């Protein structure tokens, strides 16, 4: 193992030395050393990418005229269209990217995005291109927490443009999406709890192929994470009007950027958007709400009974196992409610209720058994006290005789 470590360290030393020597012969640094200071910590510099790979020119030439000769492919400062094609030139090369396990369809995807179409077809240079999101000279891996495209940083990166009121007004788009997202269940989980698994902008809109999902695509977009909810929704009465374009699968009830926790109150807020109070559909929603609330109440009471019994010193291993089953049934009810079938939800509700009742009865039986065991010990303690008193009296009597005889 030490040998491999030494070889690896030696290889890194040689690589760094060779790279440093290469930069010594780079005439770009005579004027642009500040850019090199930005770039040398980047993922590109670590892989031997230098100035001329993006800007063209011949860095081995000492004089500017020769270094910037058009025959050297000198570009200078690339415009946004050039940036897309320069980055795509390497990142679409399967042979180059294969070693790093990086996708090679970013440029193709970008061309399908709203950003790409406006830039490449409409020459709209206000839209985002590679460098606007990843940076210029200081490009970092996506896995680096300092990268602007690290999952935790994506919303703020997107907000640099999408939070610009003047820019967004030109496209008739809102500029407060980030503020709305911050207060959503996704935003709080990502930005406050640092949960990188939750949805950020790119999760729903895509990154290189960024487009707003259409009405028919919303279910597929949300369904990437909410698999069971998607499955059960397709079994519901809402599936048909959704297919007809009359109902937006997820956002009709949950909204989009401002998704809030799916509490019972959502029924009161969402159902009345389409159904009149007192209608059969509204009553079905109320029934489902009662089942969900009731199941959670059973779970809460059962949890309290088990906790109190444990404090009292009662062994509750069996009841804890049943409690886990009750929890499972309640958790299963959450996605199942998307079927909007009170009959299916009732089946889980009954299982949760039966489990809670079983816990209650079992704990009561154990308490009763413990009570009787304590009662049966009373005669034994009385017997022990009587014997102790008798022995004490006998001891005193013997001691008295002994003292009298002496």
Buried (B, 14 or more C-beta within 10 A) or exposed (E): EEEEEEEEEEEEEEEEEEBEEEBEEBBBBEEBEEBBEBBBEBBBBEEEBBBBEBBBBBBEBEEEEBBBBEEBEBBEEBEBEBBBBBBBEBBBEEEBBEEEEBEBBBBBBBBBBBBBBBBBEEEBEEBBBBBBBBBBBBBBBBEEEEBBBBBBBBBBBBBBBBBEEEBBEEEEEEBEBBBBBBEBBBBBBBBEEEEEEBBBBBBBBBBBBBBEBEBEEBBEBBBEBBEEBBBBBBBBEBBEBBEEEEBBBBBBBBBBBBBBEBEEEBBBEBBEEBBEEEEEEBBBBBBBBBBBEEBBBBBEEBBEBBEEBBEEEBEBEEBBEBBEBBBBBBEBBBBBBBBBBBEBBBBBBEBBBBBBEBBBEBBEEBEEEBEEEEEEEEEEEEEEEEEEEEEEEEEEEEEEEEEEEE
